[in-house]
């Protein structure tokens, strides 16, 4: 079953969603919990998001957020829940997931994750990023990690420069 799950994710990466469905269809019964079950949940959610159903994907992934998931699944979960929240237009939630993703990544993946987050921030409304930064400034207890704050501020600065919006 684990090999089928990895193969399903590889098929998703190649854009072969029907083939990924085929691999998932051959899984059979999975345990009620554990790495295989978590990976199956994340894989199914990826397919939902890629088929234009980010809200359903987010609903499926939320129970895994903050859960001590196996390292094999964690990075895939954290990226997928972030992308699902962004596509579901849950901007503030997405920013919180970005911070979780960044703080949970390994050092050797840090640069790639930061680049992916920067690209994702570029798809979000500047107002949502601005409001998040304002909220963080008002309540330091809710502040996120430095790299995320830097990327958010950078995105706003680029937006201001591109649009001439000095606000």
C-alpha positions as a LaTeX table, in Angstrom:
\begin{tabular}{lrrr}
\hline
Residue & $x$ (\AA) & $y$ (\AA) & $z$ (\AA) \\
\hline
Unk1 & 0.00 & 0.00 & 0.00 \\
Unk2 & 2.79 & 2.46 & 0.77 \\
Unk3 & 4.34 & 1.91 & $-2.66$ \\
Unk4 & 0.95 & 2.58 & $-4.28$ \\
Unk5 & 0.65 & 5.82 & $-2.29$ \\
Unk6 & 4.08 & 6.96 & $-3.40$ \\
Unk7 & 3.24 & 6.00 & $-6.98$ \\
Unk8 & $-0.06$ & 7.90 & $-6.77$ \\
Unk9 & 1.82 & 11.01 & $-5.64$ \\
Unk10 & 4.35 & 10.58 & $-8.43$ \\
Unk11 & 1.49 & 10.34 & $-10.92$ \\
Unk12 & 0.04 & 13.56 & $-9.47$ \\
Unk13 & 3.41 & 15.28 & $-9.96$ \\
Unk14 & 3.34 & 14.15 & $-13.61$ \\
Unk15 & $-0.20$ & 15.48 & $-14.03$ \\
Unk16 & $-1.65$ & 11.99 & $-14.45$ \\
Unk17 & $-4.60$ & 12.34 & $-12.08$ \\
Unk18 & $-6.57$ & 9.39 & $-13.46$ \\
Unk19 & $-3.55$ & 7.11 & $-12.96$ \\
Unk20 & $-3.24$ & 8.42 & $-9.39$ \\
Unk21 & $-6.91$ & 7.55 & $-8.84$ \\
Unk22 & $-6.18$ & 4.07 & $-10.15$ \\
Unk23 & $-3.40$ & 3.58 & $-7.61$ \\
Unk24 & $-5.63$ & 4.81 & $-4.79$ \\
Unk25 & $-8.40$ & 2.50 & $-5.96$ \\
Unk26 & $-6.11$ & $-0.49$ & $-5.51$ \\
Unk27 & $-5.20$ & 0.30 & $-1.91$ \\
Unk28 & $-7.84$ & $-1.75$ & $-0.18$ \\
Unk29 & $-8.55$ & $-1.27$ & 3.51 \\
Unk30 & $-6.07$ & 0.84 & 5.46 \\
Unk31 & $-5.52$ & 0.99 & 9.21 \\
Unk32 & $-7.62$ & 3.56 & 11.10 \\
Unk33 & $-4.50$ & 5.63 & 11.80 \\
Unk34 & $-0.82$ & 5.77 & 11.03 \\
Unk35 & 1.50 & 6.89 & 8.26 \\
Unk36 & $-0.27$ & 5.08 & 5.43 \\
Unk37 & $-3.64$ & 6.47 & 6.44 \\
Unk38 & $-2.25$ & 10.00 & 6.77 \\
Unk39 & $-0.52$ & 9.78 & 3.39 \\
Unk40 & $-3.71$ & 8.46 & 1.79 \\
Unk41 & $-5.66$ & 11.39 & 3.25 \\
Unk42 & $-3.12$ & 13.91 & 1.94 \\
Unk43 & $-3.02$ & 12.25 & $-1.49$ \\
Unk44 & $-6.81$ & 12.24 & $-1.82$ \\
Unk45 & $-6.90$ & 15.88 & $-0.73$ \\
Unk46 & $-4.28$ & 16.80 & $-3.35$ \\
Unk47 & $-6.50$ & 15.27 & $-6.01$ \\
Unk48 & $-9.52$ & 17.20 & $-4.72$ \\
Unk49 & $-7.61$ & 20.49 & $-4.78$ \\
Unk50 & $-6.24$ & 19.86 & $-8.26$ \\
Unk51 & $-9.77$ & 19.14 & $-9.46$ \\
Unk52 & $-10.97$ & 22.52 & $-8.24$ \\
Unk53 & $-12.29$ & 21.50 & $-4.83$ \\
Unk54 & $-9.89$ & 23.22 & $-2.41$ \\
Unk55 & $-12.50$ & 23.65 & 0.33 \\
Unk56 & $-13.11$ & 19.88 & 0.47 \\
Unk57 & $-9.36$ & 19.28 & 0.46 \\
Unk58 & $-8.89$ & 21.72 & 3.32 \\
Unk59 & $-11.67$ & 20.06 & 5.32 \\
Unk60 & $-9.96$ & 16.67 & 4.88 \\
Unk61 & $-6.54$ & 18.02 & 5.85 \\
Unk62 & $-7.44$ & 20.13 & 8.90 \\
Unk63 & $-7.60$ & 17.16 & 11.31 \\
Unk64 & $-3.96$ & 16.38 & 10.45 \\
Unk65 & $-2.72$ & 19.95 & 11.04 \\
Unk66 & $-0.55$ & 20.12 & 14.13 \\
Unk67 & $-0.77$ & 16.36 & 14.55 \\
Unk68 & 2.54 & 14.60 & 15.06 \\
Unk69 & 2.50 & 13.13 & 11.57 \\
Unk70 & 5.34 & 10.96 & 10.38 \\
Unk71 & 8.17 & 12.98 & 8.77 \\
Unk72 & 7.50 & 11.18 & 5.50 \\
Unk73 & 4.06 & 12.79 & 5.32 \\
Unk74 & 4.66 & 16.07 & 7.17 \\
Unk75 & 6.15 & 18.18 & 4.38 \\
Unk76 & 3.60 & 17.01 & 1.84 \\
Unk77 & 0.81 & 17.75 & 4.33 \\
Unk78 & 2.12 & 21.20 & 5.18 \\
Unk79 & 2.49 & 22.25 & 1.56 \\
Unk80 & $-0.85$ & 20.79 & 0.56 \\
Unk81 & $-2.82$ & 22.37 & 3.41 \\
Unk82 & $-1.22$ & 25.72 & 2.56 \\
Unk83 & $-2.12$ & 25.47 & $-1.14$ \\
Unk84 & $-5.64$ & 24.29 & $-0.30$ \\
Unk85 & $-6.21$ & 27.21 & 2.09 \\
Unk86 & $-4.92$ & 29.69 & $-0.50$ \\
Unk87 & $-7.11$ & 28.27 & $-3.27$ \\
Unk88 & $-10.12$ & 28.21 & $-0.91$ \\
Unk89 & $-9.44$ & 31.93 & $-0.26$ \\
Unk90 & $-8.79$ & 31.29 & 3.44 \\
Unk91 & $-5.94$ & 33.78 & 3.38 \\
Unk92 & $-5.33$ & 34.24 & 7.11 \\
Unk93 & $-5.46$ & 30.49 & 7.66 \\
Unk94 & $-3.07$ & 29.99 & 4.73 \\
Unk95 & $-0.53$ & 32.36 & 6.29 \\
Unk96 & $-0.66$ & 30.39 & 9.54 \\
Unk97 & $-0.08$ & 27.17 & 7.58 \\
Unk98 & 2.84 & 28.78 & 5.76 \\
Unk99 & 4.47 & 29.53 & 9.09 \\
Unk100 & 3.90 & 25.96 & 10.24 \\
Unk101 & 5.36 & 24.66 & 6.97 \\
Unk102 & 8.45 & 26.86 & 7.31 \\
Unk103 & 9.05 & 26.01 & 10.94 \\
Unk104 & 8.67 & 22.30 & 10.31 \\
Unk105 & 10.91 & 22.01 & 7.28 \\
Unk106 & 14.36 & 20.55 & 7.38 \\
Unk107 & 17.37 & 22.79 & 6.80 \\
Unk108 & 18.13 & 21.23 & 3.42 \\
Unk109 & 14.59 & 22.01 & 2.15 \\
Unk110 & 14.32 & 25.46 & 3.74 \\
Unk111 & 15.28 & 27.50 & 0.67 \\
Unk112 & 12.90 & 25.59 & $-1.60$ \\
Unk113 & 10.04 & 25.93 & 0.87 \\
Unk114 & 10.70 & 29.64 & 1.28 \\
Unk115 & 10.70 & 30.08 & $-2.51$ \\
Unk116 & 7.43 & 28.18 & $-2.79$ \\
Unk117 & 5.89 & 30.30 & $-0.03$ \\
Unk118 & 7.08 & 33.48 & $-1.71$ \\
Unk119 & 5.49 & 32.39 & $-4.98$ \\
Unk120 & 2.27 & 31.48 & $-3.16$ \\
Unk121 & 2.16 & 34.83 & $-1.36$ \\
Unk122 & 2.32 & 36.42 & $-4.80$ \\
Unk123 & $-1.06$ & 34.86 & $-5.63$ \\
Unk124 & $-2.75$ & 36.25 & $-2.52$ \\
Unk125 & $-4.54$ & 39.59 & $-2.24$ \\
Unk126 & $-2.15$ & 42.24 & $-0.88$ \\
Unk127 & $-4.86$ & 43.41 & 1.52 \\
Unk128 & $-4.94$ & 40.00 & 3.24 \\
Unk129 & $-1.16$ & 40.06 & 3.67 \\
Unk130 & $-1.31$ & 43.63 & 4.97 \\
Unk131 & $-4.07$ & 42.84 & 7.46 \\
Unk132 & $-2.14$ & 39.83 & 8.73 \\
Unk133 & 0.97 & 41.94 & 9.27 \\
Unk134 & $-1.07$ & 44.58 & 11.12 \\
Unk135 & $-2.61$ & 41.95 & 13.38 \\
Unk136 & 0.83 & 40.56 & 14.14 \\
Unk137 & 2.13 & 44.02 & 15.04 \\
Unk138 & $-0.78$ & 44.61 & 17.42 \\
Unk139 & $-0.39$ & 41.31 & 19.22 \\
Unk140 & 3.25 & 40.09 & 19.29 \\
Unk141 & 2.08 & 36.78 & 20.77 \\
Unk142 & 0.56 & 35.94 & 17.37 \\
Unk143 & 3.67 & 36.87 & 15.39 \\
Unk144 & 5.06 & 34.33 & 12.99 \\
Unk145 & 8.65 & 33.46 & 12.23 \\
Unk146 & 11.05 & 36.01 & 10.79 \\
Unk147 & 11.46 & 34.51 & 7.31 \\
Unk148 & 7.70 & 34.53 & 6.73 \\
Unk149 & 7.36 & 38.09 & 8.00 \\
Unk150 & 10.20 & 39.15 & 5.68 \\
Unk151 & 8.54 & 37.51 & 2.66 \\
Unk152 & 5.17 & 39.11 & 3.52 \\
Unk153 & 6.74 & 42.57 & 3.87 \\
Unk154 & 8.68 & 42.06 & 0.64 \\
Unk155 & 5.50 & 41.11 & $-1.24$ \\
Unk156 & 3.77 & 44.25 & 0.03 \\
Unk157 & 6.74 & 46.41 & $-0.92$ \\
Unk158 & 6.74 & 44.97 & $-4.45$ \\
Unk159 & 3.01 & 45.58 & $-4.71$ \\
Unk160 & 3.40 & 49.16 & $-3.54$ \\
Unk161 & 6.20 & 49.79 & $-6.02$ \\
Unk162 & 4.33 & 48.18 & $-8.91$ \\
Unk163 & 1.06 & 50.00 & $-8.27$ \\
Unk164 & 2.29 & 53.27 & $-6.79$ \\
Unk165 & 0.18 & 52.56 & $-3.71$ \\
Unk166 & 2.08 & 54.27 & $-0.92$ \\
Unk167 & $-0.51$ & 53.26 & 1.68 \\
\hline
\end{tabular}
